[in-house]
């Protein structure tokens, strides 16, 4: 894979997922939500 990776960071409840989805849409890029990468215990 080539190109750039944009990481949006911040505390819970600040809109990171909304911003990430909007960026992905505007840049025609893939959006990966970090919440989906957490393992449930």
Rosetta constraint file for C-alpha pairs under 8 A:
AtomPair CA 8 CA 16 HARMONIC 6.10 0.50
AtomPair CA 8 CA 19 HARMONIC 7.82 0.50
AtomPair CA 8 CA 20 HARMONIC 6.65 0.50
AtomPair CA 9 CA 16 HARMONIC 6.73 0.50
AtomPair CA 10 CA 14 HARMONIC 6.89 0.50
AtomPair CA 10 CA 16 HARMONIC 6.94 0.50
AtomPair CA 15 CA 19 HARMONIC 6.17 0.50
AtomPair CA 16 CA 20 HARMONIC 5.93 0.50
AtomPair CA 17 CA 21 HARMONIC 6.03 0.50
AtomPair CA 17 CA 33 HARMONIC 6.56 0.50
AtomPair CA 18 CA 22 HARMONIC 6.18 0.50
AtomPair CA 19 CA 23 HARMONIC 6.07 0.50
AtomPair CA 20 CA 24 HARMONIC 6.11 0.50
AtomPair CA 20 CA 31 HARMONIC 6.62 0.50
AtomPair CA 20 CA 33 HARMONIC 7.96 0.50
AtomPair CA 21 CA 25 HARMONIC 6.17 0.50
AtomPair CA 21 CA 31 HARMONIC 6.06 0.50
AtomPair CA 22 CA 26 HARMONIC 6.09 0.50
AtomPair CA 23 CA 27 HARMONIC 5.94 0.50
AtomPair CA 23 CA 29 HARMONIC 7.82 0.50
AtomPair CA 24 CA 28 HARMONIC 5.58 0.50
AtomPair CA 24 CA 29 HARMONIC 4.55 0.50
AtomPair CA 24 CA 30 HARMONIC 5.80 0.50
AtomPair CA 24 CA 31 HARMONIC 5.58 0.50
AtomPair CA 25 CA 29 HARMONIC 6.47 0.50
AtomPair CA 32 CA 36 HARMONIC 7.74 0.50
AtomPair CA 33 CA 37 HARMONIC 7.34 0.50
AtomPair CA 34 CA 38 HARMONIC 7.06 0.50
